[in-house]
Amino acid sequence: MAQETRLRALRALLHASPNGMPAGQLGATIGCAPSTLTFHLWQLQGAGLVSLRRQGASVIYSALPRGLAGLTDYLTQACCGGRPEACLPVPACRRGEAALSPTAPGTTTPASSRS
């Protein structure tokens, strides 16, 4: 359950990028009590996945793309035994390309890439 809460918070912060989201709005978005949310955000911040800044009386949390890229790289290596090609497809944004929309020319979907 704790990991699910952190994942929901991280997803919400990614959707709010690059501006971030006030703690109260984040808690309401993911349905998490303030004291519980503080604990989870502290964990994410300690892992280098989330940052905070003060804006007046508000605390604004933001996802840290560099930390997320490092986590993705680590998971790919751990999952694939050092063979990243085994974990394909690599998202376009990790290849340094602009992310393609599902309807963009040249985009493949999992179903069409299996044919």
N, C-alpha and C positions, 0 to 999 in steps of 0.2 A: 504494500500500500504506500509506503514512504517513497519508493522509487517512482511509482506512478504519479504521485503529487509533484515530485521534482520534474518529471518529464512533462507534465501538463504545464507547469510554470515556465519551463524552458521553451516549449512550443509557443505559448502565449507571448513570451518576450521576443522570440524570433519573428512572429507576425507583427510585433510592434517596432521592429528595427527600422531605422537606426535610432529613433527617438526614445525608445524605452517606454516604460509604463510606471505610473505611481503605484506604490505598494497596495494601497486600498483598492484601486481599480483591478490590479492583478488578482488579489484575493477574491474579489467579487466575480471576476471572469472565470476562475478555476474552481470556485466554491470552496475556499479554504479560509479557516479562521485566522485572524491576524497573528496570534502567537505561534500557531503551527506554521504559517507561511514564513514568518521570520526565521524559524529554525531551518526550513528547507532552503530558503534563499542564502542563509549563512553557509550551508553545506555546498551549494552551487558556487558561491563566491570563493570559498576555500579551494574548490577544484579548478578555479580559473575559468569558469564557464559563464559567470555573471558578474557585472560590476554595478556599483551604486553611486549615485551622486545626489547631493542635496539641492533642492530647488525651492527656496523659501522654507515653508514648514513641511514640504513633501519630500519623500525619499523616492527617487526614480531609479528603477532597476532596468538594466539593459543586458542582452545576451552579448557575449564576447566571441565574435567569429573566429579569431585566432585560436582561442581555447577549444572551441568546437572542432576546428580543423585538426588540431593536435589529437583530440579524443578520437576523431574519425580515423586518423592515420594509425593510431595505436590499435584500435579495434580491428582495422583491416589486417594489420600485421598479426595480431593475436589470433584472429579468426582464420586467416588464410595461410598460416605457417610461413609467412614471408613471401607468399606468392599472391600479390594483389590481383593478378589477372584472374584468379580463381573466384574473386568476389565481384566480378563484373556484373552489370554495367556500372561504371564509375559515373556518378552524376556529372553533368556538364560543368557545373560550377567548380568542381574539384579538378577538372582538366584545364581550367583557366578560360573556359568559354562562357558566354552568356547562357543562362539557363533557358532552355527551349520550352515553349508552351506546348501542351499536348497536340495542338492543331498546327504548329509551325511546320513548314516544309522540312523534311529530313528527320523529323522526330519519329522515334520508334516507340511503340508501346510494348509491354512485356509479351502480350499475345502475338504481335506482329514480329517481334524479334525472335520468337521460337520457331517460326516457319522455315 
